[in-house]
Amino acid sequence: MAARQSSRALRSSVKQLASAPVVQRRTFVSALSAARAGFAVAPKAAVSSPFQQTRGIKTIDFAGTKETVYERDDWPREKLLEYFKDDTLALIGYGSQGHGQGLNLRDNGLNVIVGVRKNGASWKEAEQDGWIPGKNLFDIDEAISKGTIIMNLLSDAAQSETWPAIKPQLVKGKTLYFSHGFSPVFKDLTKVDVPKDIDVILCAPKGSGRTVRTLFREGRGINSSVAVYQDVTGKAEEKVVALGVAVGSGYLYKTTFEKEVWSDLYGERGCLMGGIHGMFLAQYEVLRERGHSPSEAFNETVEEATQSLYPLIGANGMDYMYAACSTTARRGAIDWSKRFKDILKPVFNDLYDSVKDGSETARSLEYNSRPDYRELYNKEMAEIADLEIWRAGKAVRSLRPENQK
Ligand SMILES: NC(=O)c1ccc[n+]([C@@H]2O[C@H](COP(=O)([O-])OP(=O)(O)OC[C@H]3O[C@@H](n4cnc5c(N)ncnc54)[C@H](OP(=O)(O)O)[C@@H]3O)[C@@H](O)[C@H]2O)c1
């Protein structure tokens, strides 16, 4: 979902975040006092009914809808090694996901090789991570020729650009793996029309490649979506679940290529990034225009959200959050949530339409394959970094204890 350059930049900042303690700033939230006052703040179980398990597949009731979920525990390392004993996993591309998934596969003991263009930034990074040229690091064509399972982890724009060269190498017997449904689902635009005689599967970790790696090293697993686009061998579903576990997934949620890509493009443009950035900017600008200082505007808009409230919502849900804040905050927040929802829902419907009809894909492919893409991208990032809100944020963050010398 993120461009290569930004995902590289993210690697270091996410690393810092992972190691930094969460700082509890002064806030209107007081979970403890709410608990003492007898509010119903006990976190609820994530699922409302117990697992029903059949041969490694679990059906879980998510708020009344039963869904299929696979679990890492059903694929211990020995089973993975046995399952993939005759396979060579050729991981093409070594950006955010290539790095995370590749290192996890290697640590799991599987026969994995990396294919990237020689002398590119990824080649150097792969070497720094211990991949050895001629042994398990090759140029793209050579890696594909050696691989039985071709894991296409090039950027989405690059998947489309390189497809004419890659497609003829995907001969019968190989398996094609993606981490996003983008290329095959929008094949009219991307031109990625997969050969008819191979299995085509997807495991999309729901997080950055850095998180895929960090969670694996902590002995945990990331949530991933898994899907089958084409099942020629009759084994595609089993294979993608095994691969998903091997790359570092904990729970694997069954979906389709279409649903994965539609929800992913929609989410990142909405609550995950675009929508939330728009909301931050709108709230901050109003505070500034009404005479509040940059630090006050930033603290009330971003800092308190990301450092205090969002982690609590993430851990326990919105009902917990409402129960854990002051009565004043709760009344106002519940009232205004309805107004925001009503105003924003038509925007979200427009966004979904724009994703589903391919407009977002066309825009992304057109923009990201322009020759001056890098320049435009750098200019846009510099403009965002230069917004007052994010300059103020830099100063606020520098005051966090972990950033003090
Ligand atoms: N990033 C995420 O958070 C995330 C999360 C879930 C799924 N995904 C999916 O995972 C896949 C990989 O995404 P990513 O973010 O890991 O990619 P990325 O960081 O953008 O990696 C790009 C890779 O593509 C290579 N590349 C770019 N242009 C190329 C070209 N013209 N020819 C050959 N190689 C080229 C780069 O090599 P050079 O260094 O040589 O340029 C690099 O190795 C995508 O389908 C993406 O949607 C990503």
The ligand as a Gaussian input file, in Angstrom:
#p B3LYP/6-31G(d) Opt

LIG

0 1
 N        4.092000      -2.074000       2.049000
 C        3.073000      -2.571000       2.702000
 O        2.784000      -2.152000       3.816000
 C        2.238000      -3.690000       2.113000
 C        1.335000      -4.362000       2.933000
 C        0.627000      -5.436000       2.417000
 C        0.786000      -5.784000       1.086000
 N        1.634000      -5.086000       0.295000
 C        1.812000      -5.514000      -1.119000
 O        3.037000      -6.195000      -1.214000
 C        3.593000      -5.988000      -2.527000
 C        4.972000      -5.396000      -2.385000
 O        4.810000      -4.104000      -1.807000
 P        6.003000      -3.361000      -1.061000
 O        5.387000      -2.182000      -0.388000
 O        6.800000      -4.335000      -0.289000
 O        6.827000      -2.889000      -2.330000
 P        7.938000      -1.821000      -2.317000
 O        8.483000      -1.574000      -0.951000
 O        7.413000      -0.677000      -3.072000
 O        9.054000      -2.656000      -3.116000
 C        9.339000      -2.387000      -4.381000
 C       10.253000      -3.461000      -4.952000
 O        9.980000      -3.426000      -6.326000
 C       11.207000      -3.233000      -7.011000
 N       10.945000      -2.488000      -8.233000
 C       10.317000      -1.287000      -8.354000
 N       10.247000      -0.935000      -9.643000
 C       10.844000      -1.932000     -10.341000
 C       11.064000      -2.170000     -11.710000
 N       10.645000      -1.323000     -12.653000
 N       11.701000      -3.299000     -12.074000
 C       12.117000      -4.174000     -11.142000
 N       11.931000      -4.022000      -9.819000
 C       11.292000      -2.903000      -9.430000
 C       12.118000      -2.498000      -6.065000
 O       13.446000      -2.750000      -6.418000
 P       14.554000      -1.574000      -6.507000
 O       15.033000      -1.301000      -5.105000
 O       15.569000      -2.161000      -7.393000
 O       13.854000      -0.370000      -7.065000
 C       11.723000      -3.149000      -4.728000
 O       12.443000      -4.318000      -4.521000
 C        2.620000      -5.067000      -3.258000
 O        1.727000      -5.864000      -4.006000
 C        1.892000      -4.377000      -2.127000
 O        0.609000      -3.910000      -2.487000
 C        2.383000      -4.068000       0.775000

